[in-house]
């Protein structure tokens, strides 16, 4: 999701309208797509970290949303006239709580939290999707699902309180595990957005949903970026600004348009359960990039990650 994910800029997609093939007929190409998709989303966190070397969290969040909106603008204009006006409020709400706000929250978190740990905490999206669905959309809570929710929260506590921030390898050079709460809040927003898309926007194609919600929030984000921050002066005068912006642009491009297309293709060629297994791979990719960049990873981090991923597995499989 870094992305969301994000997501990426987008949140985790809702269940597909098509009927997937039986699990035992999953083609070899689907495994390749799974690895590529997890690699893209897992890389989002190190890209944010590299962008924060020059730009502030506000600048990174606004630039990320702006680039993604501009990238998908042709698709938004194509679908704008086809969407019922009653859906616009849900597109706007989903865009704000599931894309715009999380973009800033993840950026703030990674100023003091290791990117690998941010990738692990991103898995809480699954937990909050269930919590929001049960609280507001009538989704059934079983004993196993409650256990999954509790385990997810326990894993978060272990990761943040016992494991620490992951060392000093952050853009600010200072670690603070409490910044993980920004990601907890962001994944809650992802959970809200997923449920909105599933319950109010399910009949709209995924490309239309993503491009339109970005259309509604991209304008304000771009205006704020150009008029309310030092983004342009930094881009013109600060050494390393263009490479840092390149990381942000890559983040917006890959974690939005490319990842969304690949996920939809993966859903169509396999099953929803198989596609959702990228949740287990994303933290591994994020941690791998973090270790290569000098971030710490201790046994408490490992324990917290295992507990969180166990909670995700229980929620995925619980009836």
Phi and psi in degrees as GROMACS dihedral restraints (atoms count N, CA, C in turn):
[ dihedral_restraints ]
;  ai    aj    ak    al  type     phi  dphi    fc
    6     7     8     9     1    29.3    20    10
    7     8     9    10     1    80.6    20    10
   18    19    20    21     1   -77.3    20    10
   19    20    21    22     1   138.3    20    10
   21    22    23    24     1    27.0    20    10
   22    23    24    25     1  -175.6    20    10
   24    25    26    27     1   -68.7    20    10
   25    26    27    28     1   -34.3    20    10
   27    28    29    30     1   -83.2    20    10
   28    29    30    31     1   156.9    20    10
   30    31    32    33     1   -84.8    20    10
   31    32    33    34     1   174.2    20    10
   33    34    35    36     1   -60.8    20    10
   34    35    36    37     1   131.0    20    10
   36    37    38    39     1   -66.2    20    10
   37    38    39    40     1   153.2    20    10
   39    40    41    42     1   -78.1    20    10
   40    41    42    43     1   173.7    20    10
   42    43    44    45     1   -60.1    20    10
   43    44    45    46     1   137.4    20    10
   45    46    47    48     1   -74.2    20    10
   46    47    48    49     1   151.2    20    10
   48    49    50    51     1   -78.2    20    10
   49    50    51    52     1   -15.3    20    10
   51    52    53    54     1   -86.9    20    10
   52    53    54    55     1   158.8    20    10
   54    55    56    57     1   -91.0    20    10
   55    56    57    58     1   115.9    20    10
   57    58    59    60     1   -75.2    20    10
   58    59    60    61     1   159.9    20    10
   60    61    62    63     1   -69.7    20    10
   61    62    63    64     1   161.7    20    10
   63    64    65    66     1   -58.1    20    10
   64    65    66    67     1   148.7    20    10
   66    67    68    69     1   -56.7    20    10
   67    68    69    70     1   -35.0    20    10
   69    70    71    72     1   -75.0    20    10
   70    71    72    73     1    -5.9    20    10
   72    73    74    75     1  -107.2    20    10
   73    74    75    76     1    20.1    20    10
   75    76    77    78     1   -64.1    20    10
   76    77    78    79     1   121.7    20    10
   78    79    80    81     1   -74.9    20    10
   79    80    81    82     1   162.6    20    10
   81    82    83    84     1   -62.6    20    10
   82    83    84    85     1   -32.0    20    10
   84    85    86    87     1   -63.0    20    10
   85    86    87    88     1   -29.4    20    10
   87    88    89    90     1   -66.0    20    10
   88    89    90    91     1   -35.5    20    10
   90    91    92    93     1   -64.4    20    10
   91    92    93    94     1   -39.6    20    10
   93    94    95    96     1   -64.1    20    10
   94    95    96    97     1   -42.2    20    10
   96    97    98    99     1   -62.3    20    10
   97    98    99   100     1   -39.3    20    10
   99   100   101   102     1   -60.4    20    10
  100   101   102   103     1   -44.8    20    10
  102   103   104   105     1   -66.2    20    10
  103   104   105   106     1   -43.4    20    10
  105   106   107   108     1   -63.2    20    10
  106   107   108   109     1   -44.0    20    10
  108   109   110   111     1   -64.1    20    10
  109   110   111   112     1   -45.7    20    10
  111   112   113   114     1   -63.3    20    10
  112   113   114   115     1   -34.8    20    10
  114   115   116   117     1   -66.0    20    10
  115   116   117   118     1   -40.7    20    10
  117   118   119   120     1   -65.1    20    10
  118   119   120   121     1   -51.8    20    10
  120   121   122   123     1   -68.8    20    10
  121   122   123   124     1   -35.2    20    10
  123   124   125   126     1   -68.4    20    10
  124   125   126   127     1   -25.4    20    10
  126   127   128   129     1   -81.6    20    10
  127   128   129   130     1   -14.5    20    10
  129   130   131   132     1   -55.6    20    10
  130   131   132   133     1   -36.1    20    10
  132   133   134   135     1   -74.3    20    10
  133   134   135   136     1   -36.8    20    10
  135   136   137   138     1   -72.0    20    10
  136   137   138   139     1   -31.3    20    10
  138   139   140   141     1   -65.7    20    10
  139   140   141   142     1   -40.6    20    10
  141   142   143   144     1   -61.1    20    10
  142   143   144   145     1   -43.6    20    10
  144   145   146   147     1   -59.9    20    10
  145   146   147   148     1   -42.2    20    10
  147   148   149   150     1   -68.6    20    10
  148   149   150   151     1   -34.9    20    10
  150   151   152   153     1   -67.9    20    10
  151   152   153   154     1   -31.5    20    10
  153   154   155   156     1   -75.2    20    10
  154   155   156   157     1    -8.3    20    10
  156   157   158   159     1   -62.2    20    10
  157   158   159   160     1   -33.6    20    10
  159   160   161   162     1  -110.4    20    10
  160   161   162   163     1   -44.5    20    10
  162   163   164   165     1   -97.8    20    10
  163   164   165   166     1   153.1    20    10
  165   166   167   168     1   -75.9    20    10
  166   167   168   169     1   169.8    20    10
  168   169   170   171     1   -62.2    20    10
  169   170   171   172     1   -39.1    20    10
  171   172   173   174     1   -63.9    20    10
  172   173   174   175     1   -42.3    20    10
  174   175   176   177     1   -67.5    20    10
  175   176   177   178     1   -41.9    20    10
  177   178   179   180     1   -64.3    20    10
  178   179   180   181     1   -46.6    20    10
  180   181   182   183     1   -60.8    20    10
  181   182   183   184     1   -44.7    20    10
  183   184   185   186     1   -67.5    20    10
  184   185   186   187     1   -40.5    20    10
  186   187   188   189     1   -66.6    20    10
  187   188   189   190     1   -40.3    20    10
  189   190   191   192     1   -60.0    20    10
  190   191   192   193     1   -47.4    20    10
  192   193   194   195     1   -68.1    20    10
  193   194   195   196     1   -40.7    20    10
  195   196   197   198     1   -63.3    20    10
  196   197   198   199     1   -46.7    20    10
  198   199   200   201     1   -63.2    20    10
  199   200   201   202     1   -43.3    20    10
  201   202   203   204     1   -63.4    20    10
  202   203   204   205     1   -40.4    20    10
  204   205   206   207     1   -65.4    20    10
  205   206   207   208     1   -42.3    20    10
  207   208   209   210     1   -65.7    20    10
  208   209   210   211     1   -37.2    20    10
  210   211   212   213     1   -62.8    20    10
  211   212   213   214     1   -40.5    20    10
  213   214   215   216     1   -99.0    20    10
  214   215   216   217     1     9.3    20    10
  216   217   218   219     1   -56.4    20    10
  217   218   219   220     1   -43.1    20    10
  219   220   221   222     1   -58.4    20    10
  220   221   222   223     1   -38.1    20    10
  222   223   224   225     1   -69.5    20    10
  223   224   225   226     1   -37.7    20    10
  225   226   227   228     1   -63.9    20    10
  226   227   228   229     1   -44.9    20    10
  228   229   230   231     1   -64.9    20    10
  229   230   231   232     1   -33.0    20    10
  231   232   233   234     1   -67.1    20    10
  232   233   234   235     1   -37.5    20    10
  234   235   236   237     1   -98.6    20    10
  235   236   237   238     1    -9.6    20    10
  237   238   239   240     1   -57.8    20    10
  238   239   240   241     1   -45.4    20    10
  240   241   242   243     1   -74.2    20    10
  241   242   243   244     1   -12.7    20    10
  243   244   245   246     1   -92.6    20    10
  244   245   246   247     1    -8.9    20    10
  246   247   248   249     1   -94.2    20    10
  247   248   249   250     1   132.6    20    10
  249   250   251   252     1   -62.1    20    10
  250   251   252   253     1   139.7    20    10
  252   253   254   255     1   -60.5    20    10
  253   254   255   256     1   -27.4    20    10
  255   256   257   258     1   -68.0    20    10
  256   257   258   259     1   -17.9    20    10
  258   259   260   261     1   -87.2    20    10
  259   260   261   262     1   -14.6    20    10
  261   262   263   264     1   -62.2    20    10
  262   263   264   265     1   -40.1    20    10
  264   265   266   267     1   -61.8    20    10
  265   266   267   268     1   -35.5    20    10
  267   268   269   270     1   -74.0    20    10
  268   269   270   271     1   -36.2    20    10
  270   271   272   273     1   -63.3    20    10
  271   272   273   274     1   -43.5    20    10
  273   274   275   276     1   -64.6    20    10
  274   275   276   277     1   -46.2    20    10
  276   277   278   279     1   -63.3    20    10
  277   278   279   280     1   -44.0    20    10
  279   280   281   282     1   -63.0    20    10
  280   281   282   283     1   -40.2    20    10
  282   283   284   285     1   -63.7    20    10
  283   284   285   286     1   -39.5    20    10
  285   286   287   288     1   -71.8    20    10
  286   287   288   289     1   -51.5    20    10
  288   289   290   291     1   -81.2    20    10
  289   290   291   292     1   -25.0    20    10
  291   292   293   294     1  -106.9    20    10
  292   293   294   295     1    -6.7    20    10
  294   295   296   297     1  -133.7    20    10
  295   296   297   298     1   -56.6    20    10
  297   298   299   300     1   -65.9    20    10
  298   299   300   301     1   -56.1    20    10
  300   301   302   303     1   -63.2    20    10
  301   302   303   304     1   -46.9    20    10
  303   304   305   306     1   -59.6    20    10
  304   305   306   307     1   -31.8    20    10
  306   307   308   309     1   -59.7    20    10
  307   308   309   310     1   -39.8    20    10
  309   310   311   312     1   -76.4    20    10
  310   311   312   313     1   -39.2    20    10
  312   313   314   315     1   -64.1    20    10
  313   314   315   316     1   -43.8    20    10
  315   316   317   318     1   -64.0    20    10
  316   317   318   319     1   -39.0    20    10
  318   319   320   321     1   -64.3    20    10
  319   320   321   322     1   -44.5    20    10
  321   322   323   324     1   -61.2    20    10
  322   323   324   325     1   -43.7    20    10
  324   325   326   327     1   -58.9    20    10
  325   326   327   328     1   -42.2    20    10
  327   328   329   330     1   -80.0    20    10
  328   329   330   331     1    -1.1    20    10
  330   331   332   333     1   -72.4    20    10
  331   332   333   334     1   -21.8    20    10
  333   334   335   336     1  -131.6    20    10
  334   335   336   337     1    -4.2    20    10
  336   337   338   339     1  -119.8    20    10
  337   338   339   340     1   137.6    20    10
  339   340   341   342     1   -59.1    20    10
  340   341   342   343     1   142.1    20    10
  342   343   344   345     1   -63.3    20    10
  343   344   345   346     1   -34.1    20    10
  345   346   347   348     1   -63.9    20    10
  346   347   348   349     1   -40.6    20    10
  348   349   350   351     1   -69.4    20    10
  349   350   351   352     1   -33.6    20    10
  351   352   353   354     1   -60.6    20    10
  352   353   354   355     1   -39.4    20    10
  354   355   356   357     1   -65.2    20    10
  355   356   357   358     1   -35.4    20    10
  357   358   359   360     1   -68.6    20    10
  358   359   360   361     1   -47.5    20    10
  360   361   362   363     1   -64.4    20    10
  361   362   363   364     1   -24.5    20    10
  363   364   365   366     1   -59.2    20    10
  364   365   366   367     1   -25.1    20    10
  366   367   368   369     1   -64.4    20    10
  367   368   369   370     1   -15.6    20    10
  369   370   371   372     1   -65.7    20    10
  370   371   372   373     1   -11.5    20    10
  372   373   374   375     1   -52.9    20    10
  373   374   375   376     1   -41.6    20    10
  375   376   377   378     1   -62.7    20    10
  376   377   378   379     1   -42.2    20    10
  378   379   380   381     1   -62.9    20    10
  379   380   381   382     1   -47.6    20    10
  381   382   383   384     1   -75.6    20    10
  382   383   384   385     1   -25.2    20    10
  384   385   386   387     1   -61.2    20    10
  385   386   387   388     1   -41.8    20    10
  387   388   389   390     1   -69.3    20    10
  388   389   390   391     1   -43.8    20    10
  390   391   392   393     1   -60.5    20    10
  391   392   393   394     1   -48.5    20    10
  393   394   395   396     1   -66.0    20    10
  394   395   396   397     1   -40.3    20    10
  396   397   398   399     1   -61.5    20    10
  397   398   399   400     1   -39.2    20    10
  399   400   401   402     1   -73.2    20    10
  400   401   402   403     1   -36.5    20    10
  402   403   404   405     1   -77.0    20    10
  403   404   405   406     1   -35.3    20    10
  405   406   407   408     1  -123.7    20    10
  406   407   408   409     1   -15.0    20    10
  408   409   410   411     1  -125.5    20    10
  409   410   411   412     1    16.1    20    10
  411   412   413   414     1    71.8    20    10
  412   413   414   415     1    18.4    20    10
  414   415   416   417     1   -71.3    20    10
  415   416   417   418     1   140.6    20    10
  417   418   419   420     1   -75.9    20    10
  418   419   420   421     1   135.8    20    10
  420   421   422   423     1  -105.9    20    10
  421   422   423   424     1   119.4    20    10
  423   424   425   426     1  -102.7    20    10
  424   425   426   427     1   171.6    20    10
  426   427   428   429     1   -59.0    20    10
  427   428   429   430     1   -40.6    20    10
  429   430   431   432     1   -67.1    20    10
  430   431   432   433     1   -37.9    20    10
  432   433   434   435     1   -67.5    20    10
  433   434   435   436     1   -38.9    20    10
  435   436   437   438     1   -62.4    20    10
  436   437   438   439     1   -40.4    20    10
  438   439   440   441     1   -60.7    20    10
  439   440   441   442     1   -41.9    20    10
  441   442   443   444     1   -61.9    20    10
  442   443   444   445     1   -41.6    20    10
  444   445   446   447     1   -62.2    20    10
  445   446   447   448     1   -46.7    20    10
  447   448   449   450     1   -62.7    20    10
  448   449   450   451     1   -43.3    20    10
  450   451   452   453     1   -62.5    20    10
  451   452   453   454     1   -39.1    20    10
  453   454   455   456     1   -61.0    20    10
  454   455   456   457     1   -41.5    20    10
  456   457   458   459     1   -70.0    20    10
  457   458   459   460     1   -38.5    20    10
  459   460   461   462     1   -62.1    20    10
  460   461   462   463     1   -44.5    20    10
  462   463   464   465     1   -60.8    20    10
  463   464   465   466     1   -36.5    20    10
  465   466   467   468     1   -64.9    20    10
  466   467   468   469     1   -43.8    20    10
  468   469   470   471     1   -61.7    20    10
  469   470   471   472     1   -44.9    20    10
  471   472   473   474     1   -60.4    20    10
  472   473   474   475     1   -45.6    20    10
  474   475   476   477     1   -63.1    20    10
  475   476   477   478     1   -43.5    20    10
  477   478   479   480     1   -86.0    20    10
  478   479   480   481     1   -44.1    20    10
  480   481   482   483     1   -83.8    20    10
  481   482   483   484     1   -33.7    20    10
  483   484   485   486     1  -101.2    20    10
  484   485   486   487     1   -32.0    20    10
  486   487   488   489     1   -83.4    20    10
  487   488   489   490     1   -29.8    20    10
  489   490   491   492     1    88.6    20    10
  490   491   492   493     1  -172.4    20    10
  492   493   494   495     1   -84.2    20    10
  493   494   495   496     1    -8.4    20    10
  495   496   497   498     1    97.0    20    10
  496   497   498   499     1    13.9    20    10
  498   499   500   501     1   102.4    20    10
  499   500   501   502     1  -170.7    20    10
  501   502   503   504     1   -95.6    20    10
  502   503   504   505     1     3.2    20    10
  504   505   506   507     1   -81.4    20    10
  505   506   507   508     1    58.6    20    10
  507   508   509   510     1  -118.7    20    10
  508   509   510   511     1   162.5    20    10
  510   511   512   513     1   -57.2    20    10
  511   512   513   514     1   -31.0    20    10
  513   514   515   516     1   -88.9    20    10
  514   515   516   517     1   -10.5    20    10
  516   517   518   519     1    77.4    20    10
  517   518   519   520     1     8.1    20    10
  519   520   521   522     1  -128.9    20    10
  520   521   522   523     1   136.2    20    10
  522   523   524   525     1  -104.2    20    10
  523   524   525   526     1   147.2    20    10
  525   526   527   528     1  -155.8    20    10
  526   527   528   529     1   107.5    20    10
  528   529   530   531     1   -62.7    20    10
  529   530   531   532     1   -25.7    20    10
  531   532   533   534     1   -65.2    20    10
  532   533   534   535     1   -17.4    20    10
  534   535   536   537     1   -66.8    20    10
  535   536   537   538     1   -12.6    20    10
  537   538   539   540     1   -63.5    20    10
  538   539   540   541     1   -21.1    20    10
  540   541   542   543     1   -64.6    20    10
  541   542   543   544     1   -28.4    20    10
  543   544   545   546     1   -60.8    20    10
  544   545   546   547     1   -39.4    20    10
  546   547   548   549     1   -72.6    20    10
  547   548   549   550     1   -37.0    20    10
  549   550   551   552     1   -57.7    20    10
  550   551   552   553     1   -44.9    20    10
  552   553   554   555     1   -65.9    20    10
  553   554   555   556     1   -39.2    20    10
  555   556   557   558     1   -64.4    20    10
  556   557   558   559     1   -42.3    20    10
  558   559   560   561     1   -68.9    20    10
  559   560   561   562     1   -28.0    20    10
  561   562   563   564     1   -63.4    20    10
  562   563   564   565     1   -43.1    20    10
  564   565   566   567     1   -61.4    20    10
  565   566   567   568     1   -39.6    20    10
  567   568   569   570     1   -59.6    20    10
  568   569   570   571     1   -42.7    20    10
  570   571   572   573     1   -62.1    20    10
  571   572   573   574     1   -40.0    20    10
  573   574   575   576     1   -62.1    20    10
  574   575   576   577     1   -47.0    20    10
  576   577   578   579     1   -64.1    20    10
  577   578   579   580     1   -42.7    20    10
  579   580   581   582     1   -58.4    20    10
  580   581   582   583     1   -43.0    20    10
  582   583   584   585     1   -69.3    20    10
  583   584   585   586     1   -35.2    20    10
  585   586   587   588     1   -64.2    20    10
  586   587   588   589     1   -45.6    20    10
  588   589   590   591     1   -62.9    20    10
  589   590   591   592     1   -42.5    20    10
  591   592   593   594     1   -67.2    20    10
  592   593   594   595     1   -38.3    20    10
  594   595   596   597     1   -96.9    20    10
  595   596   597   598     1   -25.3    20    10
  597   598   599   600     1  -120.2    20    10
  598   599   600   601     1   -16.8    20    10
  600   601   602   603     1  -127.2    20    10
  601   602   603   604     1    17.3    20    10
  603   604   605   606     1   -66.3    20    10
  604   605   606   607     1   -23.7    20    10
  606   607   608   609     1   -85.7    20    10
  607   608   609   610     1    -5.1    20    10
  609   610   611   612     1   -95.7    20    10
  610   611   612   613     1   134.6    20    10
  612   613   614   615     1   -55.7    20    10
  613   614   615   616     1   147.4    20    10
  615   616   617   618     1   -58.2    20    10
  616   617   618   619     1   -40.3    20    10
  618   619   620   621     1   -62.2    20    10
  619   620   621   622     1   -40.8    20    10
  621   622   623   624     1   -65.8    20    10
  622   623   624   625     1   -44.4    20    10
  624   625   626   627     1   -59.4    20    10
  625   626   627   628     1   -50.3    20    10
  627   628   629   630     1   -64.0    20    10
  628   629   630   631     1   -46.8    20    10
  630   631   632   633     1   -68.4    20    10
  631   632   633   634     1   -36.8    20    10
  633   634   635   636     1   -73.4    20    10
  634   635   636   637     1   -41.7    20    10
  636   637   638   639     1   -66.1    20    10
  637   638   639   640     1   -31.8    20    10
  639   640   641   642     1   -71.2    20    10
  640   641   642   643     1   -32.6    20    10
  642   643   644   645     1   -61.2    20    10
  643   644   645   646     1   -41.9    20    10
  645   646   647   648     1   -73.2    20    10
  646   647   648   649     1   -31.3    20    10
  648   649   650   651     1  -101.6    20    10
  649   650   651   652     1   -15.7    20    10
  651   652   653   654     1   -68.7    20    10
  652   653   654   655     1   -37.0    20    10
  654   655   656   657     1   -61.5    20    10
  655   656   657   658     1   -54.1    20    10
  657   658   659   660     1   -59.2    20    10
  658   659   660   661     1   -37.7    20    10
  660   661   662   663     1   -64.6    20    10
  661   662   663   664     1   -42.7    20    10
  663   664   665   666     1   -67.0    20    10
  664   665   666   667     1   -41.4    20    10
  666   667   668   669     1   -62.4    20    10
  667   668   669   670     1   -43.5    20    10
  669   670   671   672     1   -64.0    20    10
  670   671   672   673     1   -40.9    20    10
  672   673   674   675     1   -61.3    20    10
  673   674   675   676     1   -44.5    20    10
  675   676   677   678     1   -81.4    20    10
  676   677   678   679     1   -33.7    20    10
  678   679   680   681     1  -106.2    20    10
  679   680   681   682     1   -22.0    20    10
  681   682   683   684     1  -112.5    20    10
  682   683   684   685     1     3.6    20    10
  684   685   686   687     1  -134.5    20    10
  685   686   687   688     1   176.7    20    10
  687   688   689   690     1   -96.8    20    10
  688   689   690   691     1    26.3    20    10
  690   691   692   693     1   -58.9    20    10
  691   692   693   694     1   -51.4    20    10
  693   694   695   696     1   -66.1    20    10
  694   695   696   697     1   -44.7    20    10
  696   697   698   699     1   -59.3    20    10
  697   698   699   700     1   -40.2    20    10
  699   700   701   702     1   -64.3    20    10
  700   701   702   703     1   -42.2    20    10
  702   703   704   705     1   -62.6    20    10
  703   704   705   706     1   -32.4    20    10
  705   706   707   708     1   -84.1    20    10
  706   707   708   709     1   -25.7    20    10
  708   709   710   711     1  -129.6    20    10
  709   710   711   712     1   -20.5    20    10
  711   712   713   714     1   -85.5    20    10
  712   713   714   715     1   127.6    20    10
  714   715   716   717     1   -60.3    20    10
  715   716   717   718     1   134.1    20    10
  717   718   719   720     1    84.9    20    10
  718   719   720   721     1     2.9    20    10
  720   721   722   723     1   -68.0    20    10
  721   722   723   724     1   -40.5    20    10
  723   724   725   726     1   -67.5    20    10
  724   725   726   727     1   -43.6    20    10
  726   727   728   729     1   -60.1    20    10
  727   728   729   730     1   -39.4    20    10
  729   730   731   732     1   -63.0    20    10
  730   731   732   733     1   -41.5    20    10
  732   733   734   735     1   -66.1    20    10
  733   734   735   736     1   -33.1    20    10
  735   736   737   738     1   -60.4    20    10
  736   737   738   739     1   -39.9    20    10
  738   739   740   741     1   -62.8    20    10
  739   740   741   742     1   -41.2    20    10
  741   742   743   744     1   -66.6    20    10
  742   743   744   745     1   -43.0    20    10
  744   745   746   747     1   -64.1    20    10
  745   746   747   748     1   -39.3    20    10
  747   748   749   750     1   -64.9    20    10
  748   749   750   751     1   -40.0    20    10
  750   751   752   753     1   -59.0    20    10
  751   752   753   754     1   -49.3    20    10
  753   754   755   756     1   -65.6    20    10
  754   755   756   757     1   -40.2    20    10
  756   757   758   759     1   -70.4    20    10
  757   758   759   760     1   -52.5    20    10
  759   760   761   762     1   -73.1    20    10
  760   761   762   763     1   -41.5    20    10
  762   763   764   765     1   -80.7    20    10
  763   764   765   766     1    -6.7    20    10
  765   766   767   768     1  -108.2    20    10
  766   767   768   769     1   -81.6    20    10
  768   769   770   771     1   -65.4    20    10
  769   770   771   772     1   -53.5    20    10
  771   772   773   774     1   -65.0    20    10
  772   773   774   775     1   -47.4    20    10
  774   775   776   777     1   -63.9    20    10
  775   776   777   778     1   -38.3    20    10
  777   778   779   780     1   -63.7    20    10
  778   779   780   781     1   -44.7    20    10
  780   781   782   783     1   -62.7    20    10
  781   782   783   784     1   -44.3    20    10
  783   784   785   786     1   -64.6    20    10
  784   785   786   787     1   -39.5    20    10
  786   787   788   789     1   -65.0    20    10
  787   788   789   790     1   -43.6    20    10
  789   790   791   792     1   -62.0    20    10
  790   791   792   793     1   -39.7    20    10
  792   793   794   795     1   -65.9    20    10
  793   794   795   796     1   -39.0    20    10
  795   796   797   798     1   -64.7    20    10
  796   797   798   799     1   -41.6    20    10
  798   799   800   801     1   -58.4    20    10
  799   800   801   802     1   -44.0    20    10
  801   802   803   804     1   -70.6    20    10
  802   803   804   805     1   -28.4    20    10
  804   805   806   807     1   -98.7    20    10
  805   806   807   808     1    -2.7    20    10
  807   808   809   810     1  -138.7    20    10
  808   809   810   811     1  -126.0    20    10
  810   811   812   813     1  -135.9    20    10
  811   812   813   814     1   162.7    20    10
  813   814   815   816     1   -62.3    20    10
  814   815   816   817     1   -39.4    20    10
  816   817   818   819     1   -64.9    20    10
  817   818   819   820     1   -43.0    20    10
  819   820   821   822     1   -63.5    20    10
  820   821   822   823     1   -44.1    20    10
  822   823   824   825     1   -63.7    20    10
  823   824   825   826     1   -37.5    20    10
  825   826   827   828     1   -70.3    20    10
  826   827   828   829     1   -11.5    20    10
  828   829   830   831     1   -68.6    20    10
  829   830   831   832     1    -8.7    20    10
  831   832   833   834     1   -62.3    20    10
  832   833   834   835     1   -19.9    20    10
  834   835   836   837     1   -58.3    20    10
  835   836   837   838     1   -33.1    20    10
  837   838   839   840     1   -80.9    20    10
  838   839   840   841     1   -24.9    20    10
  840   841   842   843     1   -88.1    20    10
  841   842   843   844     1   -31.0    20    10
  843   844   845   846     1   -57.1    20    10
  844   845   846   847     1   -47.2    20    10
  846   847   848   849     1   -60.9    20    10
  847   848   849   850     1   -34.2    20    10
  849   850   851   852     1   -64.5    20    10
  850   851   852   853     1   -45.1    20    10
  852   853   854   855     1   -63.8    20    10
  853   854   855   856     1   -45.1    20    10
  855   856   857   858     1   -61.7    20    10
  856   857   858   859     1   -43.2    20    10
  858   859   860   861     1   -66.5    20    10
  859   860   861   862     1   -37.4    20    10
  861   862   863   864     1   -60.2    20    10
  862   863   864   865     1   -46.1    20    10
  864   865   866   867     1   -63.7    20    10
  865   866   867   868     1   -39.3    20    10
  867   868   869   870     1   -63.4    20    10
  868   869   870   871     1   -42.9    20    10
  870   871   872   873     1   -63.9    20    10
  871   872   873   874     1   -39.9    20    10
  873   874   875   876     1   -63.7    20    10
  874   875   876   877     1   -26.4    20    10
  876   877   878   879     1   -94.2    20    10
  877   878   879   880     1    10.0    20    10
  879   880   881   882     1    90.4    20    10
  880   881   882   883     1    13.2    20    10
  882   883   884   885     1   -79.7    20    10
  883   884   885   886     1   149.3    20    10
  885   886   887   888     1   -82.6    20    10
  886   887   888   889     1   150.4    20    10
  888   889   890   891     1  -148.2    20    10
  889   890   891   892     1   113.8    20    10
  891   892   893   894     1  -111.7    20    10
  892   893   894   895     1  -176.4    20    10
  894   895   896   897     1   -66.9    20    10
  895   896   897   898     1   -32.5    20    10
  897   898   899   900     1   -66.4    20    10
  898   899   900   901     1   -38.8    20    10
  900   901   902   903     1   -61.1    20    10
  901   902   903   904     1   -44.4    20    10
  903   904   905   906     1   -61.5    20    10
  904   905   906   907     1   -44.6    20    10
  906   907   908   909     1   -63.3    20    10
  907   908   909   910     1   -45.2    20    10
  909   910   911   912     1   -60.1    20    10
  910   911   912   913     1   -42.6    20    10
  912   913   914   915     1   -63.2    20    10
  913   914   915   916     1   -44.4    20    10
  915   916   917   918     1   -61.4    20    10
  916   917   918   919     1   -42.4    20    10
  918   919   920   921     1   -65.0    20    10
  919   920   921   922     1   -43.8    20    10
  921   922   923   924     1   -63.3    20    10
  922   923   924   925     1   -45.7    20    10
  924   925   926   927     1   -68.0    20    10
  925   926   927   928     1   -31.1    20    10
  927   928   929   930     1   -65.7    20    10
  928   929   930   931     1   -38.2    20    10
  930   931   932   933     1   -64.6    20    10
  931   932   933   934     1   -39.5    20    10
  933   934   935   936     1   -63.3    20    10
  934   935   936   937     1   -43.4    20    10
  936   937   938   939     1   -61.7    20    10
  937   938   939   940     1   -42.5    20    10
  939   940   941   942     1   -64.1    20    10
  940   941   942   943     1   -44.3    20    10
  942   943   944   945     1   -64.8    20    10
  943   944   945   946     1   -39.8    20    10
  945   946   947   948     1   -63.1    20    10
  946   947   948   949     1   -36.3    20    10
  948   949   950   951     1  -100.2    20    10
  949   950   951   952     1   -12.0    20    10
  951   952   953   954     1   -70.1    20    10
  952   953   954   955     1   141.5    20    10
